[in-house]
Amino acid sequence: MTKPTPLGRLLQERRQQLGYSRTRAGELAQLGASTIESWERGTVTKPAIHDVLRLARVLEIATADIERAVLGDQAPVEVQSAILPSGAPLLDQAITTLGWSERDAATALDTSLARIRALRRGDGGLSVLEVMTLTALMAAFRGATTPEEIADELARLRRATT
């Protein structure tokens, strides 16, 4: 018998708080209900990060909460090679592609507006988690290639969740 993971419990609790069935949450995140069920029940313990982030976006779960569920009380590992030399190109691409403001980027990365501005100037680098987050968020819009298409997709998701 499988045991639910902290991530599975987080996803299930939030889905139920919002009153979504697995089917409805799956429709909104473009995932199968059986996929969500397998995460919630713990039969799949390491789901693809881009799929988790798509569901987390629909369920309005912060990236930091996902990280806490996955990593628990583990202290962050400080590894010099885990920081990219400059976060500016990827961050700028995400801001442009997703039609974000700098404040939107700060919220998505669970950081300060001042840090986003510093990254865009080339001061400091993105962590591996931040790179994965930005990459996954942009991948979530696979079919949308222009800011207008992404805006339409975001509007559709917002309408579906209200």
C-alpha positions in Angstrom: 0.0 0.0 0.0 1.3 3.5 -0.9 1.6 6.4 1.5 0.8 9.9 0.4 3.7 12.3 0.2 3.8 15.8 1.7 3.5 17.1 -1.9 0.5 14.9 -2.6 -1.2 16.0 0.7 -0.6 19.7 -0.1 -2.1 19.3 -3.6 -5.1 17.4 -2.4 -5.8 19.7 0.5 -5.6 22.8 -1.7 -7.7 21.2 -4.4 -10.4 20.3 -1.9 -10.3 23.7 -0.3 -11.0 25.3 -3.7 -13.8 22.7 -4.3 -12.3 21.2 -7.4 -12.7 17.6 -8.3 -9.6 15.9 -9.7 -11.2 16.0 -13.1 -11.8 19.8 -13.0 -8.4 20.6 -11.6 -6.9 18.3 -14.3 -8.9 20.1 -17.0 -7.6 23.5 -15.8 -4.0 22.3 -15.6 -4.2 20.2 -18.7 -3.5 17.0 -16.7 -5.4 13.8 -16.3 -7.5 13.2 -13.2 -5.6 9.8 -12.8 -2.3 11.7 -12.8 -3.5 14.0 -10.0 -4.8 11.0 -8.1 -1.5 9.2 -8.4 0.3 12.2 -6.9 -2.2 12.6 -4.1 -2.2 8.9 -3.2 1.6 8.6 -3.4 1.7 6.0 -6.2 3.9 8.5 -8.1 6.3 10.1 -5.7 8.4 12.2 -8.1 6.1 13.8 -10.7 7.5 16.1 -13.5 8.2 19.6 -12.1 6.5 21.4 -15.0 3.3 19.4 -14.4 3.4 20.1 -10.7 3.9 23.8 -11.4 1.0 23.8 -13.8 -1.3 22.3 -11.2 0.1 24.5 -8.5 -0.7 27.6 -10.6 -4.3 26.4 -11.0 -4.5 25.7 -7.2 -2.8 29.0 -6.4 0.0 27.3 -4.4 3.2 29.3 -4.1 6.4 27.8 -5.4 7.9 28.2 -1.9 5.1 25.9 -0.5 5.8 23.3 -3.2 9.5 23.5 -2.2 8.7 23.0 1.5 6.5 20.0 0.7 9.2 18.4 -1.4 12.2 19.3 0.7 10.7 19.4 4.1 13.1 20.7 6.8 16.2 20.1 4.7 18.4 23.2 4.9 19.2 24.7 1.5 22.5 23.4 0.1 24.9 26.2 -0.6 26.7 25.2 -3.8 28.6 27.7 -5.8 27.9 25.9 -9.0 24.2 26.0 -8.4 24.1 29.7 -9.2 24.2 30.8 -12.8 26.5 33.7 -13.6 23.7 36.0 -14.6 19.9 35.6 -14.3 19.2 38.5 -16.7 18.7 36.6 -20.0 16.4 33.9 -18.8 14.5 36.3 -16.4 14.1 38.9 -19.2 12.8 36.2 -21.5 10.3 35.0 -19.0 9.1 38.6 -18.3 8.7 39.3 -22.0 7.2 35.9 -22.9 4.8 35.8 -20.0 3.9 39.5 -20.1 5.0 39.9 -16.5 5.9 43.0 -14.6 8.9 42.9 -12.4 6.5 42.5 -9.4 5.0 39.4 -11.1 8.4 37.9 -11.5 9.2 38.6 -7.8 6.0 36.8 -6.8 6.6 33.9 -9.1 10.1 33.4 -7.7 9.1 34.2 -4.1 11.7 37.0 -3.9 11.9 40.7 -3.6 11.3 43.3 -6.3 14.8 44.7 -5.4 16.4 41.3 -6.2 14.5 41.0 -9.5 15.9 44.4 -10.5 19.4 43.5 -9.4 19.2 40.2 -11.4 18.0 42.1 -14.5 21.1 44.4 -14.1 23.3 41.3 -14.0 24.0 41.6 -10.3 23.8 38.0 -9.0 22.5 34.9 -10.4 19.5 32.6 -10.4 19.4 29.5 -8.2 18.8 26.2 -9.9 15.3 26.2 -8.4 14.6 29.6 -9.9 15.9 28.5 -13.3 13.7 25.4 -13.1 10.7 27.5 -12.1 11.1 30.0 -14.9 11.7 27.2 -17.5 8.7 25.2 -16.2 6.4 28.2 -16.3 7.4 29.1 -19.8 7.0 25.4 -20.8 3.5 25.4 -19.3 2.5 27.7 -22.2 3.7 25.2 -24.9 1.1 26.2 -27.5 1.3 29.9 -26.7 4.2 31.6 -28.4 3.3 35.3 -28.3 2.6 37.5 -25.3 -1.0 37.9 -26.7 -1.5 34.1 -26.8 -0.2 33.7 -23.3 -2.4 36.6 -22.0 -5.4 34.8 -23.6 -4.4 31.5 -21.9 -4.0 33.3 -18.5 -7.3 35.0 -18.9 -8.9 31.6 -19.7 -7.4 30.1 -16.6 -8.5 33.0 -14.4 -12.1 32.8 -15.8 -12.1 29.0 -15.1 -11.0 29.5 -11.5 -13.5 32.2 -10.5 
